[in-house]
């Protein structure tokens, strides 16, 4: 069993960064291909990449290998990190780092997605501290913001794609609004800058102990280690909101901007991703209600037909009236859903 994340806070160091972690979402394939093609070979550090692909089939490693100069592979659990290799989170698996190796799991979704960027960035911050460079590229909403903040708090270097050129500026813009980002660059300049960061020595930087401690409690909830309620109490307070993934109580992480939430099973959301997920589940619920009303109408009309056959005209009329009412409600609700 892996050591508790509470023991992973990094110490001060004067070494240059030795790990690069990259997160992207919508528009990320094109951005990652451009970044990969500009990286020199062999790149002097391992690069770990999370792209929001859900459980869908991914050929991203093949594309990155074909368009770039460094080998790209789908990460494997327990795999040792090697320089000059791009490790891509496989479908439906979070990718983490610990003790110089990759950990894969199908842990709780974050921002209603798996793989998610924040779990990788947090684990890299705890495991490597000032040795890690975090990069946020194009994407909607704000996955990567909390993880980039964790990297910054633990002494690492933060890089964000210029939102003005990102296909989807949401993620880079969120990071810039919330994190004291070290470098905001156009995509074509990020590759060369990463090479300079990894090859140049840096002055000693010490991780923030309080930040690392809070971060470790949150990682423990995600990893299912220790008492989840005790870890949640250390970093947050119960909200009045329910987790859209498991219906458990969401805890609001204290002193966090943008606001973030986590339940005791490990699901996590920012305020933006919570609204986005809730919007989708609400639409599903409304369509379910339309379907239920339509089915009720069919059943009531069958009952009316049956009652007329057996000579119960009064009951048949009552069922017909209820069927008409169900039809009106279904039509009204259908119109509201279609209109958004």
C-alpha atoms as a printed R data frame, in Angstrom:
    type eleno elety resid chain resno       x      y       z
1   ATOM     1    CA   UNK     A     1   0.000  0.000   0.000
2   ATOM     2    CA   UNK     A     2   1.303  3.465  -0.901
3   ATOM     3    CA   UNK     A     3   2.374  5.763   1.876
4   ATOM     4    CA   UNK     A     4  -0.178  8.252   3.121
5   ATOM     5    CA   UNK     A     5  -0.126 11.510   1.164
6   ATOM     6    CA   UNK     A     6   0.181 13.302   4.503
7   ATOM     7    CA   UNK     A     7   3.851 12.310   4.451
8   ATOM     8    CA   UNK     A     8   4.624 13.592   0.963
9   ATOM     9    CA   UNK     A     9   5.146 17.334   1.471
10  ATOM    10    CA   UNK     A    10   8.351 18.239  -0.403
11  ATOM    11    CA   UNK     A    11  11.300 19.934   1.255
12  ATOM    12    CA   UNK     A    12  13.358 22.889   0.064
13  ATOM    13    CA   UNK     A    13  15.516 22.247  -2.992
14  ATOM    14    CA   UNK     A    14  17.844 24.030  -5.398
15  ATOM    15    CA   UNK     A    15  17.470 21.551  -8.258
16  ATOM    16    CA   UNK     A    16  15.821 22.535 -11.564
17  ATOM    17    CA   UNK     A    17  12.390 21.143 -12.469
18  ATOM    18    CA   UNK     A    18  12.381 17.444 -13.303
19  ATOM    19    CA   UNK     A    19   8.751 16.838 -14.285
20  ATOM    20    CA   UNK     A    20   6.262 18.589 -16.586
21  ATOM    21    CA   UNK     A    21   2.502 18.054 -16.216
22  ATOM    22    CA   UNK     A    22   0.102 19.337 -18.868
23  ATOM    23    CA   UNK     A    23  -3.684 19.624 -18.868
24  ATOM    24    CA   UNK     A    24  -6.015 20.366 -21.780
25  ATOM    25    CA   UNK     A    25  -9.657 19.961 -22.702
26  ATOM    26    CA   UNK     A    26 -11.696 21.301 -25.632
27  ATOM    27    CA   UNK     A    27  -9.333 22.151 -28.478
28  ATOM    28    CA   UNK     A    28  -6.598 20.208 -26.717
29  ATOM    29    CA   UNK     A    29  -5.699 17.740 -29.457
30  ATOM    30    CA   UNK     A    30  -4.546 20.450 -31.859
31  ATOM    31    CA   UNK     A    31  -2.781 22.330 -29.058
32  ATOM    32    CA   UNK     A    32  -0.947 19.229 -27.826
33  ATOM    33    CA   UNK     A    33   0.124 18.277 -31.339
34  ATOM    34    CA   UNK     A    34   1.578 21.740 -31.865
35  ATOM    35    CA   UNK     A    35   3.330 21.626 -28.499
36  ATOM    36    CA   UNK     A    36   4.702 18.128 -29.112
37  ATOM    37    CA   UNK     A    37   6.062 19.023 -32.549
38  ATOM    38    CA   UNK     A    38   7.993 21.949 -31.055
39  ATOM    39    CA   UNK     A    39   9.601 20.044 -28.174
40  ATOM    40    CA   UNK     A    40  13.275 19.157 -28.695
41  ATOM    41    CA   UNK     A    41  14.333 15.511 -28.517
42  ATOM    42    CA   UNK     A    42  15.091 13.983 -26.222
43  ATOM    43    CA   UNK     A    43  13.228 16.309 -23.881
44  ATOM    44    CA   UNK     A    44  15.212 16.349 -20.596
45  ATOM    45    CA   UNK     A    45  12.221 15.453 -18.364
46  ATOM    46    CA   UNK     A    46   9.157 13.217 -18.469
47  ATOM    47    CA   UNK     A    47   5.932 14.919 -19.560
48  ATOM    48    CA   UNK     A    48   2.555 13.779 -18.232
49  ATOM    49    CA   UNK     A    49  -0.540 14.805 -20.185
50  ATOM    50    CA   UNK     A    50  -4.222 14.748 -19.252
51  ATOM    51    CA   UNK     A    51  -6.775 15.453 -21.966
52  ATOM    52    CA   UNK     A    52 -10.480 15.259 -21.181
53  ATOM    53    CA   UNK     A    53 -11.439 12.154 -23.156
54  ATOM    54    CA   UNK     A    54 -13.712 10.370 -20.679
55  ATOM    55    CA   UNK     A    55 -14.095  6.687 -21.486
56  ATOM    56    CA   UNK     A    56 -13.754  7.232 -25.243
57  ATOM    57    CA   UNK     A    57 -11.105  5.483 -27.313
58  ATOM    58    CA   UNK     A    58  -7.951  7.584 -27.624
59  ATOM    59    CA   UNK     A    59  -5.218  7.549 -30.264
60  ATOM    60    CA   UNK     A    60  -3.517 10.627 -28.827
61  ATOM    61    CA   UNK     A    61  -0.176  8.888 -28.073
62  ATOM    62    CA   UNK     A    62   0.048  7.707 -31.672
63  ATOM    63    CA   UNK     A    63  -0.687 11.214 -32.960
64  ATOM    64    CA   UNK     A    64   1.836 12.833 -30.614
65  ATOM    65    CA   UNK     A    65   4.519 10.329 -31.601
66  ATOM    66    CA   UNK     A    66   3.821 10.883 -35.292
67  ATOM    67    CA   UNK     A    67   3.886 14.681 -35.074
68  ATOM    68    CA   UNK     A    68   6.614 15.127 -32.475
69  ATOM    69    CA   UNK     A    69  10.180 14.135 -31.692
70  ATOM    70    CA   UNK     A    70   9.569 12.362 -28.386
71  ATOM    71    CA   UNK     A    71   7.944  8.996 -27.738
72  ATOM    72    CA   UNK     A    72   4.355  9.204 -26.513
73  ATOM    73    CA   UNK     A    73   2.535  6.317 -24.803
74  ATOM    74    CA   UNK     A    74  -0.580  5.624 -22.820
75  ATOM    75    CA   UNK     A    75   0.570  5.483 -19.220
76  ATOM    76    CA   UNK     A    76   0.579  2.176 -17.348
77  ATOM    77    CA   UNK     A    77   0.090  1.717 -13.629
78  ATOM    78    CA   UNK     A    78   3.422  1.405 -11.810
79  ATOM    79    CA   UNK     A    79   5.421  2.639 -14.787
80  ATOM    80    CA   UNK     A    80   8.694  4.397 -13.965
81  ATOM    81    CA   UNK     A    81   9.076  7.926 -15.309
82  ATOM    82    CA   UNK     A    82  11.661  8.362 -18.062
83  ATOM    83    CA   UNK     A    83  13.011 11.505 -19.686
84  ATOM    84    CA   UNK     A    84  12.064 12.112 -23.289
85  ATOM    85    CA   UNK     A    85   8.701 10.344 -22.942
86  ATOM    86    CA   UNK     A    86   5.204 11.790 -23.035
87  ATOM    87    CA   UNK     A    87   2.781  9.826 -20.835
88  ATOM    88    CA   UNK     A    88  -0.900 10.255 -21.707
89  ATOM    89    CA   UNK     A    89  -3.665  9.409 -19.232
90  ATOM    90    CA   UNK     A    90  -5.621  6.465 -20.728
91  ATOM    91    CA   UNK     A    91  -9.400  6.585 -21.157
92  ATOM    92    CA   UNK     A    92 -11.495  6.564 -17.969
93  ATOM    93    CA   UNK     A    93  -8.445  6.587 -15.663
94  ATOM    94    CA   UNK     A    94  -7.001  9.308 -13.483
95  ATOM    95    CA   UNK     A    95  -3.217  9.563 -13.744
96  ATOM    96    CA   UNK     A    96  -1.177 10.413 -10.637
97  ATOM    97    CA   UNK     A    97   2.519 10.351  -9.707
98  ATOM    98    CA   UNK     A    98   4.113  8.933  -6.569
99  ATOM    99    CA   UNK     A    99   7.709  7.914  -5.778
100 ATOM   100    CA   UNK     A   100   8.809  8.458  -9.371
101 ATOM   101    CA   UNK     A   101   6.133  6.167 -10.778
102 ATOM   102    CA   UNK     A   102   2.755  6.548 -12.391
103 ATOM   103    CA   UNK     A   103  -0.402  5.532 -10.577
104 ATOM   104    CA   UNK     A   104  -3.594  4.919 -12.525
105 ATOM   105    CA   UNK     A   105  -6.997  4.487 -10.959
106 ATOM   106    CA   UNK     A   106 -10.697  4.803 -11.666
107 ATOM   107    CA   UNK     A   107 -11.204  6.950  -8.618
108 ATOM   108    CA   UNK     A   108 -14.025  9.464  -8.155
109 ATOM   109    CA   UNK     A   109 -14.600 11.843 -11.045
110 ATOM   110    CA   UNK     A   110 -13.554 15.449 -10.668
111 ATOM   111    CA   UNK     A   111 -15.487 18.131 -12.544
112 ATOM   112    CA   UNK     A   112 -17.647 15.190 -13.680
113 ATOM   113    CA   UNK     A   113 -14.776 13.795 -15.752
114 ATOM   114    CA   UNK     A   114 -12.170 11.034 -15.602
115 ATOM   115    CA   UNK     A   115  -9.336 11.540 -16.369
116 ATOM   116    CA   UNK     A   116  -9.238 14.999 -14.810
117 ATOM   117    CA   UNK     A   117  -6.375 17.460 -14.661
118 ATOM   118    CA   UNK     A   118  -6.493 18.523 -11.004
119 ATOM   119    CA   UNK     A   119  -5.718 15.066  -9.529
120 ATOM   120    CA   UNK     A   120  -2.520 14.824 -11.602
121 ATOM   121    CA   UNK     A   121  -1.417 18.350 -10.739
122 ATOM   122    CA   UNK     A   122  -2.080 17.871  -7.004
123 ATOM   123    CA   UNK     A   123  -0.187 14.592  -6.879
124 ATOM   124    CA   UNK     A   124   2.727 16.155  -8.766
125 ATOM   125    CA   UNK     A   125   2.764 19.104  -6.359
126 ATOM   126    CA   UNK     A   126   2.938 16.792  -3.338
127 ATOM   127    CA   UNK     A   127   5.417 14.354  -4.847
128 ATOM   128    CA   UNK     A   128   7.763 16.821  -6.569
129 ATOM   129    CA   UNK     A   129   7.094 20.292  -5.115
130 ATOM   130    CA   UNK     A   130   9.598 22.780  -6.609
131 ATOM   131    CA   UNK     A   131  10.679 20.157  -9.140
132 ATOM   132    CA   UNK     A   132   7.442 20.324 -11.167
133 ATOM   133    CA   UNK     A   133   6.209 22.575 -13.961
134 ATOM   134    CA   UNK     A   134   2.439 22.732 -14.490
135 ATOM   135    CA   UNK     A   135   0.924 23.789 -17.827
136 ATOM   136    CA   UNK     A   136  -2.731 24.624 -18.538
137 ATOM   137    CA   UNK     A   137  -3.821 24.755 -22.185
138 ATOM   138    CA   UNK     A   138  -7.096 25.371 -23.996
139 ATOM   139    CA   UNK     A   139 -10.378 24.163 -22.503
140 ATOM   140    CA   UNK     A   140 -13.800 25.064 -21.163
141 ATOM   141    CA   UNK     A   141 -14.633 25.799 -17.523
142 ATOM   142    CA   UNK     A   142 -11.783 25.600 -14.978
143 ATOM   143    CA   UNK     A   143 -10.278 22.136 -14.480
144 ATOM   144    CA   UNK     A   144  -6.561 22.654 -13.833
145 ATOM   145    CA   UNK     A   145  -6.963 25.890 -11.867
146 ATOM   146    CA   UNK     A   146  -6.965 24.265  -8.417
147 ATOM   147    CA   UNK     A   147  -4.175 21.903  -9.434
148 ATOM   148    CA   UNK     A   148  -2.056 24.734 -10.814
149 ATOM   149    CA   UNK     A   149  -2.578 26.627  -7.556
150 ATOM   150    CA   UNK     A   150  -1.362 23.546  -5.647
151 ATOM   151    CA   UNK     A   151   1.787 23.437  -7.785
152 ATOM   152    CA   UNK     A   152   2.390 27.129  -7.141
153 ATOM   153    CA   UNK     A   153   1.829 26.747  -3.379
154 ATOM   154    CA   UNK     A   154   4.315 23.878  -3.234
155 ATOM   155    CA   UNK     A   155   7.030 25.869  -4.995
156 ATOM   156    CA   UNK     A   156   6.602 24.666  -8.569
157 ATOM   157    CA   UNK     A   157   6.478 26.690 -11.774
158 ATOM   158    CA   UNK     A   158   3.183 27.539 -13.478
159 ATOM   159    CA   UNK     A   159   2.630 28.119 -17.196
160 ATOM   160    CA   UNK     A   160  -0.613 29.027 -18.969
161 ATOM   161    CA   UNK     A   161  -1.450 29.308 -22.651
162 ATOM   162    CA   UNK     A   162  -2.399 32.841 -23.641
163 ATOM   163    CA   UNK     A   163  -6.231 32.836 -23.602
164 ATOM   164    CA   UNK     A   164  -6.268 35.226 -26.563
165 ATOM   165    CA   UNK     A   165  -5.001 32.462 -28.846
166 ATOM   166    CA   UNK     A   166  -6.589 29.437 -27.121
167 ATOM   167    CA   UNK     A   167  -9.385 27.766 -29.078
168 ATOM   168    CA   UNK     A   168 -11.357 27.660 -25.821
169 ATOM   169    CA   UNK     A   169 -10.016 30.284 -23.379
170 ATOM   170    CA   UNK     A   170 -12.015 29.208 -20.294
171 ATOM   171    CA   UNK     A   171  -9.368 27.093 -18.552
172 ATOM   172    CA   UNK     A   172  -6.397 29.422 -19.207
173 ATOM   173    CA   UNK     A   173  -8.452 32.464 -18.231
174 ATOM   174    CA   UNK     A   174  -9.623 30.839 -14.992
175 ATOM   175    CA   UNK     A   175  -6.053 29.962 -14.053
176 ATOM   176    CA   UNK     A   176  -4.875 33.512 -14.712
177 ATOM   177    CA   UNK     A   177  -7.724 34.976 -12.661
178 ATOM   178    CA   UNK     A   178  -6.980 32.783  -9.654
179 ATOM   179    CA   UNK     A   179  -3.298 31.793  -9.638
180 ATOM   180    CA   UNK     A   180  -0.231 34.032  -9.602
181 ATOM   181    CA   UNK     A   181   0.903 32.393 -12.838
182 ATOM   182    CA   UNK     A   182   4.624 32.579 -13.570
183 ATOM   183    CA   UNK     A   183   4.399 32.535 -17.370
184 ATOM   184    CA   UNK     A   184   1.540 33.247 -19.814
185 ATOM   185    CA   UNK     A   185   2.682 32.450 -23.339
186 ATOM   186    CA   UNK     A   186   1.346 31.738 -26.806
187 ATOM   187    CA   UNK     A   187   1.432 28.065 -27.642
188 ATOM   188    CA   UNK     A   188   4.379 28.362 -30.012
189 ATOM   189    CA   UNK     A   189   6.526 29.796 -27.206
190 ATOM   190    CA   UNK     A   190   5.639 27.263 -24.511
191 ATOM   191    CA   UNK     A   191   7.805 24.399 -25.836
192 ATOM   192    CA   UNK     A   192  11.018 26.439 -25.922
193 ATOM   193    CA   UNK     A   193  10.256 27.921 -22.523
194 ATOM   194    CA   UNK     A   194   9.658 24.496 -20.993
195 ATOM   195    CA   UNK     A   195  13.047 23.404 -22.282
196 ATOM   196    CA   UNK     A   196  14.685 26.462 -20.710
197 ATOM   197    CA   UNK     A   197  12.918 25.859 -17.398
198 ATOM   198    CA   UNK     A   198  13.942 22.217 -17.202
199 ATOM   199    CA   UNK     A   199  17.572 22.776 -18.186
200 ATOM   200    CA   UNK     A   200  18.237 25.934 -16.164
201 ATOM   201    CA   UNK     A   201  19.067 25.743 -12.461
202 ATOM   202    CA   UNK     A   202  16.771 27.564 -10.057
203 ATOM   203    CA   UNK     A   203  17.282 29.202  -6.640
204 ATOM   204    CA   UNK     A   204  16.194 27.301  -3.535
205 ATOM   205    CA   UNK     A   205  12.424 27.314  -3.028
206 ATOM   206    CA   UNK     A   206  10.621 25.958  -0.008
207 ATOM   207    CA   UNK     A   207   7.091 24.585  -0.201
208 ATOM   208    CA   UNK     A   208   4.438 26.185   1.953
209 ATOM   209    CA   UNK     A   209   3.857 23.790   4.849
210 ATOM   210    CA   UNK     A   210   0.243 24.863   5.564
211 ATOM   211    CA   UNK     A   211  -0.636 24.644   1.875
212 ATOM   212    CA   UNK     A   212   0.962 21.215   1.569
213 ATOM   213    CA   UNK     A   213  -0.905 20.013   4.672
214 ATOM   214    CA   UNK     A   214  -4.300 21.152   3.349
215 ATOM   215    CA   UNK     A   215  -3.477 19.685  -0.020
216 ATOM   216    CA   UNK     A   216  -2.568 16.357   1.568
217 ATOM   217    CA   UNK     A   217  -5.930 16.174   3.352
218 ATOM   218    CA   UNK     A   218  -7.720 16.702   0.056
219 ATOM   219    CA   UNK     A   219  -5.617 14.101  -1.734
220 ATOM   220    CA   UNK     A   220  -6.385 11.668   1.103
221 ATOM   221    CA   UNK     A   221 -10.129 12.097   0.437
222 ATOM   222    CA   UNK     A   222  -9.558 11.449  -3.259
223 ATOM   223    CA   UNK     A   223  -7.381  8.404  -2.532
224 ATOM   224    CA   UNK     A   224  -9.810  6.990   0.021
225 ATOM   225    CA   UNK     A   225  -7.147  7.045   2.737
226 ATOM   226    CA   UNK     A   226  -7.927  7.667   6.384
227 ATOM   227    CA   UNK     A   227 -11.234  8.935   7.728
228 ATOM   228    CA   UNK     A   228 -12.891 10.941   4.915
229 ATOM   229    CA   UNK     A   229 -14.982 13.015   7.305
230 ATOM   230    CA   UNK     A   230 -11.942 13.901   9.393
231 ATOM   231    CA   UNK     A   231 -10.054 14.969   6.275
232 ATOM   232    CA   UNK     A   232 -13.019 17.002   5.027
233 ATOM   233    CA   UNK     A   233 -13.423 18.724   8.382
234 ATOM   234    CA   UNK     A   234  -9.754 19.758   8.200
235 ATOM   235    CA   UNK     A   235 -10.265 21.637   4.924
236 ATOM   236    CA   UNK     A   236 -13.928 22.580   4.611
237 ATOM   237    CA   UNK     A   237 -17.439 22.801   5.945
238 ATOM   238    CA   UNK     A   238 -20.689 21.122   4.874
239 ATOM   239    CA   UNK     A   239 -22.753 22.983   2.305
240 ATOM   240    CA   UNK     A   240 -26.462 22.696   1.557
241 ATOM   241    CA   UNK     A   241 -25.686 21.180  -1.859
242 ATOM   242    CA   UNK     A   242 -25.773 17.537  -2.937
243 ATOM   243    CA   UNK     A   243 -23.171 15.844  -5.113
244 ATOM   244    CA   UNK     A   244 -24.683 15.304  -8.587
245 ATOM   245    CA   UNK     A   245 -22.587 12.151  -9.011
246 ATOM   246    CA   UNK     A   246 -23.505 10.306  -5.796
247 ATOM   247    CA   UNK     A   247 -26.092 12.510  -4.002
248 ATOM   248    CA   UNK     A   248 -23.859 12.830  -0.921
249 ATOM   249    CA   UNK     A   249 -23.393 16.130   0.905
250 ATOM   250    CA   UNK     A   250 -20.884 18.442  -0.739
251 ATOM   251    CA   UNK     A   251 -18.336 20.134   1.509
252 ATOM   252    CA   UNK     A   252 -17.145 23.588   0.500
253 ATOM   253    CA   UNK     A   253 -13.358 23.832   0.631
254 ATOM   254    CA   UNK     A   254 -12.513 26.821   2.829
255 ATOM   255    CA   UNK     A   255 -10.523 29.846   1.645
256 ATOM   256    CA   UNK     A   256 -10.696 28.667  -1.943
257 ATOM   257    CA   UNK     A   257 -11.096 30.799  -5.063
258 ATOM   258    CA   UNK     A   258 -12.866 29.904  -7.220
259 ATOM   259    CA   UNK     A   259 -15.224 28.092  -4.797
260 ATOM   260    CA   UNK     A   260 -14.733 24.324  -4.814
261 ATOM   261    CA   UNK     A   261 -16.679 21.405  -3.365
262 ATOM   262    CA   UNK     A   262 -15.920 17.785  -2.496
263 ATOM   263    CA   UNK     A   263 -18.018 14.941  -1.119
264 ATOM   264    CA   UNK     A   264 -16.835 12.214   1.256
265 ATOM   265    CA   UNK     A   265 -16.594  9.671  -1.581
266 ATOM   266    CA   UNK     A   266 -14.115 11.943  -3.369
267 ATOM   267    CA   UNK     A   267 -16.097 13.585  -6.170
268 ATOM   268    CA   UNK     A   268 -14.986 17.185  -6.626
269 ATOM   269    CA   UNK     A   269 -16.318 20.232  -8.427
270 ATOM   270    CA   UNK     A   270 -15.576 23.866  -8.886
271 ATOM   271    CA   UNK     A   271 -18.581 26.163  -8.794
272 ATOM   272    CA   UNK     A   272 -18.471 26.328 -12.608
273 ATOM   273    CA   UNK     A   273 -18.211 22.585 -13.170
274 ATOM   274    CA   UNK     A   274 -20.916 21.983 -10.544
275 ATOM   275    CA   UNK     A   275 -23.299 24.269 -12.439
276 ATOM   276    CA   UNK     A   276 -22.374 22.626 -15.744
277 ATOM   277    CA   UNK     A   277 -22.945 19.127 -14.339
278 ATOM   278    CA   UNK     A   278 -26.136 20.142 -12.553
279 ATOM   279    CA   UNK     A   279 -27.437 21.645 -15.787
280 ATOM   280    CA   UNK     A   280 -26.906 18.353 -17.592
281 ATOM   281    CA   UNK     A   281 -28.490 16.245 -14.831
282 ATOM   282    CA   UNK     A   282 -31.419 18.659 -14.610
283 ATOM   283    CA   UNK     A   283 -32.051 18.315 -18.329
284 ATOM   284    CA   UNK     A   284 -31.911 14.518 -18.010
285 ATOM   285    CA   UNK     A   285 -34.400 14.671 -15.141
286 ATOM   286    CA   UNK     A   286 -36.754 16.901 -17.120
287 ATOM   287    CA   UNK     A   287 -36.681 14.602 -20.145
288 ATOM   288    CA   UNK     A   288 -37.366 11.719 -17.763
289 ATOM   289    CA   UNK     A   289 -40.384 13.602 -16.448
290 ATOM   290    CA   UNK     A   290 -41.648 14.169 -19.996
291 ATOM   291    CA   UNK     A   291 -41.268 10.465 -20.732
292 ATOM   292    CA   UNK     A   292 -43.073  9.517 -17.503
293 ATOM   293    CA   UNK     A   293 -45.995 11.824 -18.287
294 ATOM   294    CA   UNK     A   294 -46.265 10.437 -21.816
295 ATOM   295    CA   UNK     A   295 -46.268  6.888 -20.503
296 ATOM   296    CA   UNK     A   296 -48.894  7.832 -17.915
297 ATOM   297    CA   UNK     A   297 -51.094  9.165 -20.707
298 ATOM   298    CA   UNK     A   298 -50.808  5.889 -22.640
299 ATOM   299    CA   UNK     A   299 -51.637  3.814 -19.569
300 ATOM   300    CA   UNK     A   300 -54.624  5.995 -18.644
301 ATOM   301    CA   UNK     A   301 -56.066  5.792 -22.165
302 ATOM   302    CA   UNK     A   302 -55.692  2.002 -22.124
303 ATOM   303    CA   UNK     A   303 -57.505  1.949 -18.773
304 ATOM   304    CA   UNK     A   304 -60.287  4.127 -20.213
305 ATOM   305    CA   UNK     A   305 -60.612  1.797 -23.193
306 ATOM   306    CA   UNK     A   306 -60.803 -1.225 -20.893
307 ATOM   307    CA   UNK     A   307 -63.416  0.380 -18.644
308 ATOM   308    CA   UNK     A   308 -65.632  1.206 -21.624
309 ATOM   309    CA   UNK     A   309 -65.447 -2.405 -22.806
310 ATOM   310    CA   UNK     A   310 -66.712 -3.641 -19.444
311 ATOM   311    CA   UNK     A   311 -69.451 -0.994 -19.302
312 ATOM   312    CA   UNK     A   312 -67.896  1.287 -16.682
313 ATOM   313    CA   UNK     A   313 -68.438  4.547 -18.566
314 ATOM   314    CA   UNK     A   314 -67.974  6.769 -15.530
315 ATOM   315    CA   UNK     A   315 -64.553  5.330 -14.750
316 ATOM   316    CA   UNK     A   316 -63.615  5.532 -18.440
317 ATOM   317    CA   UNK     A   317 -64.442  9.247 -18.522
318 ATOM   318    CA   UNK     A   318 -62.373  9.837 -15.397
319 ATOM   319    CA   UNK     A   319 -59.364  8.050 -16.904
320 ATOM   320    CA   UNK     A   320 -59.763  9.985 -20.166
321 ATOM   321    CA   UNK     A   321 -59.751 13.289 -18.269
322 ATOM   322    CA   UNK     A   322 -56.609 12.265 -16.377
323 ATOM   323    CA   UNK     A   323 -54.976 11.222 -19.657
324 ATOM   324    CA   UNK     A   324 -55.793 14.595 -21.221
325 ATOM   325    CA   UNK     A   325 -54.257 16.335 -18.203
326 ATOM   326    CA   UNK     A   326 -51.072 14.211 -18.441
327 ATOM   327    CA   UNK     A   327 -50.837 15.021 -22.160
328 ATOM   328    CA   UNK     A   328 -51.132 18.758 -21.457
329 ATOM   329    CA   UNK     A   329 -48.453 18.596 -18.763
330 ATOM   330    CA   UNK     A   330 -46.128 16.584 -21.019
331 ATOM   331    CA   UNK     A   331 -46.579 19.068 -23.861
332 ATOM   332    CA   UNK     A   332 -45.948 22.041 -21.573
333 ATOM   333    CA   UNK     A   333 -42.837 20.485 -20.023
334 ATOM   334    CA   UNK     A   334 -41.531 19.385 -23.429
335 ATOM   335    CA   UNK     A   335 -41.820 22.953 -24.668
336 ATOM   336    CA   UNK     A   336 -39.968 24.317 -21.639
337 ATOM   337    CA   UNK     A   337 -37.097 21.832 -22.054
338 ATOM   338    CA   UNK     A   338 -36.765 22.508 -25.788
339 ATOM   339    CA   UNK     A   339 -36.683 26.251 -25.151
340 ATOM   340    CA   UNK     A   340 -33.906 25.719 -22.600
